[in-house]
């Protein structure tokens, strides 16, 4: 399954780059994230509730940043396992300056096994795209909240 998504942040690229890899910010913005821990530089483990139509499960995730070029690009490897199946995937996250903000493009390819693979492709694609969309909107909101708190002297 291929997922392609684009979002334009009203924030400078260096700011988006900084926060897109921040453990606390990610934990607060990944949809249905129960836990997220950075166990090593560029390596995260998480638990995420997944619901696609009638299918519901908790997935154990591993996310590894395999390549990166600050502040423009990272290649990420993803692996997840739940009772309904497993998935592996890779994603390229590309950040470009765009009219005073940042255009983020995500290109990913995911292989799914188990009961999830048997679900209708359209449901999976729609659910995955909606999850990416929700994540990016939440990420922008969380970054802006952090920047506001920093200006007020209440964070980091």
matplotlib code that plots the C-alpha trace (Angstrom):
import matplotlib.pyplot as plt

x = [0.0, 1.4, 0.6, 1.4, 0.5, 1.4, 0.9, 2.0, 3.0, 2.9, 6.3, 9.9, 11.5, 14.2, 11.4, 9.4, 12.5, 13.4, 10.0, 9.2, 11.7, 10.9, 9.8, 7.3, 5.8, 5.4, 3.8, 1.3, 0.5, 0.5, -3.2, -4.2, -0.7, -0.6, 3.1, 6.3, 9.8, 13.0, 15.3, 18.3, 19.1, 16.6, 15.0, 11.5, 9.2, 5.5, 2.1, -0.8, -4.5, -5.5, -9.1, -10.2, -13.9, -14.8, -11.1, -9.6, -6.2, -3.1, 0.0, 3.6, 5.6, 9.3, 10.3, 13.9, 15.3, 17.7, 19.0, 18.6, 19.8, 18.9, 16.6, 15.3, 14.9, 14.7, 14.1, 12.2, 11.7, 8.5, 7.5, 4.4, 2.7, -0.7, -3.3, -4.8, -1.5, 1.8, 3.2, 6.5, 7.1, 9.4, 8.7, 10.5, 9.7, 10.8, 10.7, 10.9, 10.6, 7.3, 6.2, 7.5, 6.4, 7.3, 5.9, 6.1, 5.7, 5.4, 5.9, 5.6, 5.2, 3.7, 3.2, 0.5, -0.2, -2.9, -6.5, -5.6, -4.4, -7.8, -9.6, -10.7, -7.8, -9.9, -10.7, -7.0, -5.9, -8.6, -7.8, -4.0, -4.4, -6.7, -4.2, -1.4, -3.5, -4.6, -0.9, 0.4, -2.4, -1.8, 1.9, 1.6, -0.7, 1.7, 4.7, 2.9, 1.9, 5.5, 6.8, 4.1, 5.2, 8.9, 8.1, 6.2, 9.2, 7.2, 8.7, 12.1]
y = [0.0, 3.4, 6.5, 10.0, 13.1, 16.8, 19.4, 23.1, 24.3, 28.1, 27.7, 27.9, 24.6, 24.6, 24.8, 22.0, 19.8, 20.3, 19.3, 16.6, 14.4, 15.5, 12.6, 14.7, 16.4, 13.1, 11.4, 14.3, 14.3, 10.7, 9.7, 7.3, 7.1, 5.3, 5.6, 6.7, 6.4, 7.4, 4.4, 5.6, 8.5, 8.1, 5.0, 5.1, 2.5, 3.2, 1.7, 3.0, 2.1, 1.4, 1.5, 1.0, 0.6, -2.4, -3.5, -2.4, -3.3, -2.0, -2.1, -2.2, 0.0, 0.5, 3.6, 4.0, 7.1, 5.4, 8.5, 12.2, 15.4, 18.3, 20.2, 18.7, 14.9, 11.8, 8.2, 6.2, 2.5, 1.4, -2.0, -2.8, -5.8, -6.4, -9.2, -8.3, -8.5, -6.9, -4.3, -3.1, 0.0, 2.8, 6.5, 9.5, 12.8, 15.8, 19.3, 22.3, 26.0, 27.3, 30.9, 31.6, 28.2, 24.6, 22.1, 18.6, 15.7, 12.1, 9.2, 5.8, 2.1, -0.3, -4.0, -5.5, -9.1, -10.8, -9.7, -6.1, -7.2, -8.8, -5.5, -3.6, -1.7, 1.5, 1.4, 0.9, 3.7, 6.1, 5.3, 5.7, 9.0, 10.3, 9.3, 11.1, 14.1, 14.2, 13.7, 16.6, 19.0, 18.0, 18.4, 21.9, 22.8, 21.3, 23.1, 26.4, 25.6, 24.9, 28.1, 30.1, 28.5, 29.2, 32.9, 33.0, 31.3, 28.2, 25.4, 23.9]
z = [0.0, -1.0, 1.0, -0.3, 1.6, 1.6, 4.2, 4.4, 7.8, 8.5, 10.2, 9.1, 8.0, 10.7, 13.4, 11.8, 11.5, 15.1, 16.4, 13.9, 15.7, 19.3, 21.5, 23.6, 20.6, 18.7, 21.7, 21.8, 18.1, 16.8, 16.7, 19.5, 20.8, 24.2, 24.6, 22.8, 23.9, 22.1, 23.0, 21.0, 18.7, 15.8, 17.2, 18.8, 20.3, 20.6, 21.4, 19.2, 19.2, 15.6, 14.5, 10.8, 10.6, 12.8, 13.2, 16.5, 17.9, 19.9, 17.8, 19.1, 16.8, 16.1, 14.1, 13.0, 11.2, 8.7, 6.8, 7.3, 5.8, 8.2, 7.7, 4.5, 4.4, 6.4, 5.5, 8.1, 8.6, 10.4, 11.8, 13.8, 15.3, 16.8, 17.2, 13.8, 11.8, 11.2, 8.9, 7.7, 5.7, 4.7, 4.4, 3.0, 4.7, 2.6, 3.9, 1.5, 2.1, 0.8, 0.8, 4.3, 5.6, 5.1, 2.6, 4.0, 1.5, 2.8, 0.4, 2.0, 1.0, 3.6, 3.5, 5.7, 6.7, 8.8, 9.2, 8.3, 4.9, 4.3, 4.9, 1.8, 0.3, 0.1, 3.8, 4.6, 2.3, 3.6, 7.2, 6.7, 4.8, 7.5, 10.2, 8.4, 7.9, 11.6, 12.7, 10.6, 11.7, 15.3, 14.9, 13.6, 16.5, 19.0, 17.6, 17.8, 21.4, 22.3, 20.6, 22.5, 25.8, 25.0, 24.3, 27.7, 29.4, 30.4, 28.4, 27.6]

ax = plt.figure().add_subplot(projection="3d")
ax.plot(x, y, z, "-o")
ax.set_aspect("equal")
plt.show()
